[in-house]
Amino acid sequence: MLLELIAVTAEDAVLIEKSGADRIELVSGLTEGGLTPSYGLIEKAVSSVHIPVNVMVRPHSQSFCYSRDDLAIMKNDIRIIRSLGANGVVLGMLDEEGNIAYDQLEELLMETGDMEVTFHRAIDSSRNPLDAAETLDQYKEIKTILTSGGYGDWPTRL
């Protein structure tokens, strides 16, 4: 079992490593569901620990739907996060109907290089989390799907 904990400061990252965690998810704006942290924080956290640090890529907390400008920002964030030595990124996006925005996802995956990718809790807000998870499983870059269990009852499979 892999234990990953959330850090919002470089000090959190050091404490998380000392407590025996296997990986860190670095975010800012935790009360907003997690946002992209500053580049200074990413650099300090990554250089302060020896365990992998995966960084949230989420430009705002308005929704999981992103404009072309948002997508350009996210691509640039991924390039910088990669250059700062992070292990991976945590991201997710939906279209206006609540489906995973696969075109946007594929654009971002082109920027990740060999970093690990976690698809985050946007899946909980998707129309059909089970179908979304099955489709996400086809992307070799996505190593983890993060969920809080969604909302309401999940459909069952026979």
Backbone bond lengths (Angstrom), bond angles and torsions (degrees), N, CA, C in turn:
res aa  C-N    CA-C-N  psi(-1)  N-CA   C-N-CA  omega(-1)  CA-C   N-CA-C  phi
1 M - - - 1.442 - - 1.530 108.65 -
2 L 1.314 114.94 140.26 1.461 122.65 179.75 1.522 108.50 -102.14
3 L 1.330 117.10 129.66 1.456 121.38 177.66 1.523 108.73 -106.80
4 E 1.331 115.42 116.48 1.461 122.66 178.33 1.517 108.17 -118.18
5 L 1.331 116.39 131.88 1.455 121.34 178.93 1.520 110.00 -123.49
6 I 1.321 115.28 154.52 1.465 121.39 -178.77 1.517 110.26 -88.47
7 A 1.330 115.07 135.36 1.467 122.54 173.65 1.518 108.68 -119.37
8 V 1.332 115.63 143.15 1.461 120.62 173.88 1.523 111.52 -119.61
9 T 1.341 116.94 -4.31 1.460 122.13 176.13 1.526 108.58 -138.67
10 A 1.322 116.12 164.79 1.469 120.43 175.26 1.530 109.85 -65.48
11 E 1.320 116.24 -34.94 1.471 120.02 177.98 1.519 110.73 -64.21
12 D 1.343 116.98 -39.98 1.466 120.17 174.65 1.521 110.48 -56.40
13 A 1.331 116.37 -44.96 1.465 120.87 -177.86 1.523 110.83 -58.39
14 V 1.327 116.71 -45.10 1.466 120.75 -179.79 1.528 110.32 -63.70
15 L 1.328 117.80 -44.56 1.469 121.32 178.74 1.524 111.74 -64.13
16 I 1.312 116.70 -38.75 1.466 120.56 178.67 1.524 110.24 -62.71
17 E 1.327 116.50 -44.80 1.470 119.33 177.99 1.525 110.70 -62.19
18 K 1.333 116.99 -44.76 1.475 120.79 -179.64 1.520 111.88 -62.57
19 S 1.342 117.34 -29.71 1.458 119.00 -179.68 1.516 113.83 -81.80
20 G 1.327 117.05 -0.33 1.456 119.92 172.84 1.511 116.11 98.04
21 A 1.312 118.10 9.96 1.463 119.95 178.24 1.526 110.11 -66.92
22 D 1.320 115.45 157.39 1.463 121.55 -179.04 1.517 113.17 -93.49
23 R 1.349 116.14 -25.01 1.464 119.59 -176.12 1.525 108.84 -156.33
24 I 1.329 115.00 155.64 1.458 122.27 -179.92 1.518 108.87 -118.59
25 E 1.338 115.91 138.41 1.460 121.07 167.31 1.520 106.21 -106.32
26 L 1.309 116.77 115.73 1.460 122.83 -176.80 1.522 109.59 -97.02
27 V 1.339 116.03 124.78 1.463 121.87 -178.26 1.521 109.43 -140.52
28 S 1.313 115.44 164.54 1.460 121.44 162.60 1.522 105.79 -120.40
29 G 1.323 117.51 174.42 1.457 120.49 176.92 1.511 113.32 55.71
30 L 1.298 117.19 45.48 1.464 120.81 -176.96 1.527 111.81 -57.75
31 T 1.329 116.93 -37.58 1.468 119.42 179.97 1.522 112.20 -68.58
32 E 1.334 117.33 -14.94 1.466 122.35 177.03 1.528 111.41 -98.97
33 G 1.306 116.66 11.92 1.453 120.78 179.27 1.512 113.97 92.33
34 G 1.327 117.20 4.11 1.457 122.12 178.43 1.508 112.18 97.34
35 L 1.329 115.28 126.32 1.466 123.08 178.57 1.518 109.05 -130.76
36 T 1.319 116.76 167.86 1.457 121.48 178.25 1.525 109.54 -64.06
37 P 1.334 117.42 125.15 1.467 119.74 177.93 1.529 111.25 -76.31
38 S 1.317 115.92 167.79 1.467 120.60 178.99 1.521 110.06 -66.70
39 Y 1.319 114.59 155.99 1.465 119.48 179.40 1.518 110.88 -65.57
40 G 1.326 117.18 -34.89 1.463 120.66 177.27 1.513 111.41 -61.55
41 L 1.338 117.00 -42.62 1.462 121.20 178.44 1.520 110.89 -65.78
42 I 1.322 116.88 -42.47 1.469 119.87 179.10 1.522 109.99 -59.54
43 E 1.323 116.24 -50.16 1.462 120.65 -178.45 1.526 111.42 -58.51
44 K 1.333 117.20 -45.07 1.466 121.05 -178.43 1.521 111.25 -67.11
45 A 1.317 117.42 -44.07 1.465 120.16 -179.32 1.525 111.22 -63.63
46 V 1.320 116.87 -46.70 1.465 120.77 -178.90 1.530 111.04 -61.31
47 S 1.320 117.01 -40.13 1.471 120.19 -177.89 1.523 112.73 -79.42
48 S 1.329 117.79 -11.69 1.469 120.94 -176.53 1.519 114.00 -94.06
49 V 1.336 117.65 -10.67 1.468 120.55 -177.03 1.525 110.60 -131.36
50 H 1.322 114.26 165.81 1.465 120.44 178.24 1.523 112.21 -109.62
51 I 1.322 117.79 -3.00 1.460 120.59 177.31 1.531 109.04 -95.26
52 P 1.315 117.58 159.02 1.469 120.36 -177.77 1.531 112.93 -62.21
53 V 1.330 114.96 142.22 1.461 122.42 176.34 1.524 107.88 -119.35
54 N 1.328 115.56 120.06 1.464 121.75 174.43 1.519 107.76 -105.88
55 V 1.327 116.70 135.97 1.457 122.24 -169.95 1.526 111.49 -113.52
56 M 1.328 115.31 133.56 1.458 121.41 176.97 1.529 110.20 -65.94
57 V 1.335 115.65 134.29 1.465 121.93 173.48 1.526 106.02 -119.31
58 R 1.312 115.07 95.71 1.472 121.72 -178.51 1.530 107.08 -152.97
59 P 1.326 117.70 108.37 1.466 120.50 -170.68 1.523 115.10 -76.19
60 H 1.334 117.72 -18.60 1.468 120.78 179.80 1.516 109.45 -159.61
61 S 1.323 115.09 166.32 1.463 119.82 -178.50 1.527 112.84 -106.33
62 Q 1.321 117.82 13.26 1.468 120.31 -178.42 1.521 112.28 -63.80
63 S 1.323 116.35 -39.48 1.458 121.97 179.67 1.523 107.03 -172.13
64 F 1.327 115.40 -171.86 1.463 120.65 173.36 1.518 110.82 -102.94
65 C 1.326 117.03 11.90 1.460 122.75 175.94 1.519 108.43 -96.68
66 Y 1.324 116.01 130.45 1.460 120.34 -173.28 1.524 112.06 -122.80
67 S 1.317 114.91 139.65 1.464 122.34 176.69 1.522 109.63 -79.92
68 R 1.332 116.53 173.72 1.469 120.91 175.68 1.525 110.27 -60.21
69 D 1.342 117.30 -39.98 1.463 120.35 177.86 1.523 111.08 -63.96
70 D 1.346 117.04 -43.71 1.465 120.67 176.83 1.525 110.30 -57.59
71 L 1.328 116.03 -44.67 1.461 120.64 -178.39 1.530 111.17 -62.97
72 A 1.318 117.22 -40.80 1.471 120.57 177.17 1.526 110.65 -61.89
73 I 1.319 116.82 -40.81 1.469 121.07 177.59 1.520 109.78 -63.06
74 M 1.328 117.08 -44.62 1.461 121.08 -178.78 1.526 111.50 -63.80
75 K 1.319 117.31 -39.52 1.467 120.34 177.63 1.527 110.50 -61.94
76 N 1.312 116.28 -44.89 1.459 120.36 178.84 1.528 110.61 -64.62
77 D 1.328 116.80 -41.67 1.467 120.25 177.11 1.527 110.47 -58.10
78 I 1.322 117.39 -44.49 1.464 120.48 -179.50 1.522 110.87 -61.79
79 R 1.327 117.21 -43.52 1.466 119.90 178.96 1.526 111.03 -59.90
80 I 1.318 116.26 -42.76 1.468 119.77 -179.19 1.524 110.64 -70.43
81 I 1.323 117.41 -43.27 1.469 121.43 178.18 1.525 109.84 -57.50
82 R 1.326 116.86 -43.38 1.469 120.86 177.89 1.524 110.49 -61.63
83 S 1.346 116.53 -43.40 1.476 120.29 -178.87 1.526 112.15 -66.27
84 L 1.333 117.56 -23.59 1.463 121.52 179.99 1.529 112.48 -85.57
85 G 1.323 117.45 -0.65 1.456 121.70 173.28 1.518 116.17 89.81
86 A 1.322 117.63 14.44 1.470 119.39 177.62 1.523 110.50 -65.45
87 N 1.312 115.79 152.66 1.457 122.29 178.80 1.518 112.20 -73.54
88 G 1.337 115.78 -35.28 1.451 118.46 -174.96 1.507 112.67 -166.55
89 V 1.331 114.22 -178.71 1.456 121.50 178.24 1.518 109.47 -127.84
90 V 1.328 114.64 155.40 1.453 123.36 178.89 1.520 106.03 -120.77
91 L 1.332 117.17 118.95 1.465 119.92 -174.74 1.511 110.88 -150.10
92 G 1.320 115.68 167.83 1.455 121.56 176.76 1.510 109.82 -177.73
93 M 1.322 116.00 148.81 1.462 120.26 -179.01 1.516 110.82 -152.84
94 L 1.345 113.96 149.46 1.455 121.57 179.39 1.515 109.41 -127.47
95 D 1.329 116.04 158.31 1.461 119.50 171.33 1.530 108.68 -91.42
96 E 1.306 116.71 -179.40 1.469 121.53 -175.85 1.526 112.94 -64.69
97 E 1.335 117.51 -21.82 1.466 121.13 179.69 1.528 112.80 -90.27
98 G 1.329 117.02 -1.17 1.455 120.40 179.70 1.509 114.59 88.84
99 N 1.331 117.05 14.42 1.466 121.12 174.49 1.520 108.39 -94.80
100 I 1.306 116.32 157.05 1.457 118.70 174.82 1.525 108.03 -63.58
101 A 1.307 116.04 134.29 1.468 122.08 179.24 1.531 107.52 -84.27
102 Y 1.333 115.96 82.95 1.464 121.16 -172.88 1.523 112.74 -64.12
103 D 1.320 118.57 -35.09 1.470 119.61 177.83 1.523 110.56 -60.80
104 Q 1.330 116.72 -44.77 1.459 120.21 178.54 1.522 110.72 -66.62
105 L 1.324 116.72 -42.33 1.459 120.75 177.97 1.519 110.69 -56.47
106 E 1.313 116.97 -46.85 1.465 120.43 -178.36 1.523 111.59 -64.83
107 E 1.328 117.67 -36.05 1.472 119.89 175.39 1.521 110.80 -61.33
108 L 1.317 116.87 -43.36 1.466 120.09 -179.09 1.523 111.37 -70.27
109 L 1.319 116.96 -38.16 1.467 119.53 179.55 1.526 111.62 -61.74
110 M 1.321 117.13 -28.25 1.468 120.13 177.39 1.529 111.42 -65.34
111 E 1.321 117.93 -21.54 1.464 122.56 -179.13 1.524 113.09 -91.31
112 T 1.325 117.85 -14.38 1.462 119.92 -170.76 1.527 113.91 -78.33
113 G 1.320 117.52 -17.50 1.461 118.94 -178.99 1.515 110.36 58.79
114 D 1.341 116.31 -128.70 1.464 120.12 -178.12 1.526 112.61 -98.08
115 M 1.331 117.06 13.79 1.464 119.14 177.75 1.524 110.59 -72.01
116 E 1.332 115.42 151.65 1.464 120.02 172.83 1.522 108.76 -71.74
117 V 1.330 115.78 149.34 1.454 120.56 178.81 1.521 108.63 -126.16
118 T 1.331 114.79 131.54 1.456 122.57 171.89 1.517 107.42 -112.19
119 F 1.321 117.24 128.94 1.460 120.80 172.00 1.515 105.95 -88.60
120 H 1.331 116.90 121.59 1.460 120.46 -170.02 1.522 113.69 -88.15
121 R 1.311 115.26 -164.46 1.458 123.19 -170.58 1.524 114.62 -66.10
122 A 1.295 119.07 4.53 1.465 119.26 170.16 1.527 109.38 -56.72
123 I 1.323 116.22 -29.04 1.465 119.70 179.66 1.525 111.15 -59.95
124 D 1.335 117.35 -31.01 1.459 121.22 179.41 1.526 112.14 -65.37
125 S 1.330 116.12 -27.16 1.466 121.12 -179.96 1.518 112.45 -94.74
126 S 1.316 117.27 1.68 1.461 120.06 -179.15 1.531 110.25 -76.49
127 R 1.333 115.37 159.95 1.475 120.36 -178.42 1.510 112.39 -63.59
128 N 1.322 117.08 -38.26 1.456 120.50 -178.31 1.533 108.77 -140.52
129 P 1.336 116.82 90.51 1.471 119.79 -176.67 1.528 114.54 -57.60
130 L 1.330 118.49 -35.59 1.464 119.77 -179.10 1.525 111.57 -67.28
131 D 1.327 116.66 -46.08 1.460 119.29 177.25 1.528 110.53 -63.02
132 A 1.333 116.05 -40.42 1.465 120.08 179.32 1.528 110.28 -61.59
133 A 1.323 117.41 -43.84 1.468 120.91 -179.87 1.528 111.13 -62.98
134 E 1.321 116.76 -40.17 1.465 119.71 178.82 1.523 111.15 -63.93
135 T 1.318 117.07 -40.31 1.458 119.86 179.07 1.527 110.65 -70.62
136 L 1.325 117.85 -42.04 1.469 120.85 179.22 1.525 111.31 -61.05
137 D 1.331 116.80 -30.96 1.460 121.44 179.86 1.527 112.03 -62.09
138 Q 1.327 117.66 -18.70 1.463 121.13 179.90 1.529 112.78 -79.44
139 Y 1.328 117.67 -11.71 1.467 121.68 179.64 1.524 108.86 -91.16
140 K 1.323 116.65 112.12 1.463 120.74 -176.32 1.525 112.35 -63.25
141 E 1.328 117.68 -24.84 1.459 121.00 -179.15 1.528 112.13 -71.78
142 I 1.322 117.28 -26.95 1.463 121.39 -177.41 1.519 109.08 -85.15
143 K 1.326 115.01 111.32 1.467 121.24 -177.58 1.524 112.24 -95.43
144 T 1.352 116.67 -22.95 1.457 120.97 -173.62 1.521 109.99 -142.70
145 I 1.317 115.91 143.84 1.459 121.66 170.01 1.520 106.23 -118.23
146 L 1.326 115.82 122.80 1.460 122.23 -178.98 1.520 109.08 -98.53
147 T 1.325 116.55 125.20 1.463 120.97 178.98 1.516 109.44 -138.24
148 S 1.314 115.39 151.19 1.461 120.08 171.65 1.530 109.64 -102.26
149 G 1.300 116.09 10.61 1.455 120.94 178.89 1.515 113.71 100.61
150 G 1.315 117.01 -2.67 1.454 120.54 176.43 1.511 112.39 77.83
151 Y 1.318 114.25 -166.52 1.455 122.08 -178.32 1.513 108.63 -121.49
152 G 1.315 116.26 133.38 1.465 119.87 179.68 1.512 111.56 71.96
153 D 1.326 115.43 -156.45 1.463 121.95 -178.56 1.515 110.71 -90.93
154 W 1.322 117.20 136.19 1.445 121.75 174.43 1.518 107.93 -82.80
155 P 1.329 117.19 145.51 1.474 117.97 176.54 1.522 109.94 -65.17
156 T 1.312 116.06 149.70 1.459 120.62 179.33 1.517 109.97 -98.59
157 R 1.302 116.16 155.16 1.467 122.75 177.56 1.518 108.52 -111.44
158 L 1.295 116.18 137.48 1.467 120.58 177.43 1.493 110.70 -96.79
